[in-house]
């Protein structure tokens, strides 16, 4: 839970610091690239995440890597800040949280939609139209497959969950039977 709060704070701070769609796209891509670099290079990750490596040495390594990649100032500052505070391990989570927060700052509501099978284009369009009508503002949907729901859909917006899945209906039926 603590990490979720940290991730949200850093991602919100970054989203608030970005001014244009182009800047958002560039910084987001650079952070994603750097997070991928950390994941794929075991020695770099181990060196930067180990607590017994001196902070000055970590900063020196990071400065070298960031300079070679010619990243933007906001990308560099966030990576250095995370390293300084011993939080580079949440960079990937920040990168994943950033699109929804950026869209929210632009007035777009993001929904997570889970289904057993991929939705067809027409189904996606109808769902997005319905959500847009309900929200009375632009919406964005992130689609994912989840075989555990058996059938139907689970739509999530922040902490609100709309469960129209077969699994959810069966669980509600089970609760109803228990109450009697």
N, C-alpha and C positions, 0 to 999 in steps of 0.2 A: 504494500500500500504506500509506503514511504517513497519508493521509487516512482510510483505513478504520479505522485504530487510533484516530485522533482522534475520528472520528464515533462509534465504539463507546464510547469513554471518556465523551464528553459525554452520549450517549444513556443509558448505564448510570447515570451520575451523576444525571441527571434522573429516570430511572425509580426510583432509590433514594430520591430526595427527595419523590416523590409518595406520598401516604398513602392516598387512597381512590380508588375507581373514578370517582367524580364529579370529583375534582380532576384525575385523569389525563385524563378526557374533555375537561374545560374547557381545561387547559393545552395539550394536544395540538391541540385545535381552534384555540386562539389562535396557537400557533406555526405551524400550517399556514396560517392566515390571514395572518400576518405574512410568511411565506415567499412566499405568493402575491402579497402587496403588493410585495415586493422584485422578483419576477419581472415583474410587470405595469407597474411604474413605472420606466422606464429611467433617468430623472434621479436618482431616489432611490437606485436600485441603484448607479449610476455614482458618485454622491457618497459613499456609504457604503463602497464597495469600493476606491476609489482610495487608494493609499498616500500620496499627497502632500496629501490633505486632512487638516488637523490633527485629532488624536484628540479634542481638546476640542470642536471644531466638530461632529464626528460624534456625540459624546455628546449635545450640545445638540439636534441634529436628532432623534436617536433618542428622547430624553426627551420632546420635543414630540409626535412621532408616537405613542409608547407612551401618553402621557397622554391624547391624544385618543381612543385606542381603549379606554381603561380596562381594560387587561390586568391580570391577576393578578400578584402580586409575583414568583412563580417564573418566569413568562413574561418579565417585564421584566428580571429579573436574568440569565437565560440570554442574552437578546438583547444586553444591555449587555456581558456578559462576552465573548461572541463578537466583538462589535465592538471592544472594548478590545484583544483579542488578535489582531485582524485575521483572524478566521475566520468572518465572517458568510456567506461563500460556501458553507459546509458545512451551513447551517441546514436546507435542504431535505432533505439526506441524513439529518440527525439526526431530523427529523420522520418520515421513512420507516422508520428503524431502530427508533424508539420503540415501536410496537405489539408487535413480537415480544419485545422486552426486558421490557416491562410484563407481557405474558402469561407469560413465563418466571418472573418474580418471583411470579406468582400460581400457579405450578406447572403451567402449560400449555405443551406443546411445540408449536412452530410448524414446519410443513412447507411448502415451496414445491413446488407440483405444476404441471408443464408438460405440456401435451398439444397435439395438432394441432387438435382440435376441442373445443368446450366439453363438459365432462362433464355428463351428465344428473343430476338430483337423486338418483336411486337409486344411480348409480355413485359419486357423491360420498359418499353415506351409507355404502356398503359400504367404500370406501377409508378413510374416517375411522374406521369401526368396527375395521377391520383394524389401522390404525396405533395406535388407542387400546389394543387388545389387546396389540400388540407392546411399546408403551411402558409399559403399566400405569399410565397417568395421562392426564388430559385432553389432547386435541390440538386444534390449530387449523390449518386448511389455507388457504393463499393460492394461488389458481388463476390461471394465466396461459396464454396461447396461444403456441405456438412451432412454426411450420410447418417449421423446420429438422429436427425430430426424426422426420419422415415419418409415424410411427405409434407407438402405445403411449404410455407415460408416463415422465417423469423426475421423481423425487421427491427433494427435497433437505431435509436437516435439518442446518443449520450447515455443516460441512465434509464431511459424509457425503452421498454421492449414490447413489441406487438407480436405475440406468438400465435400464428395461424398454422402451426405445424400439427401433424398427426400425433407426434410424441406429446406435445403440449396438451392437445385435446384429451388424450388417454390419461395423462396425469391429472387433469382437472376432473375427469370422470371418476378416477380412483379416489380422489379427495372427497367427491360428492358421496360416493358409496360408503366411505369410512364414517362420514358425518351422520349417516342414518342408523 
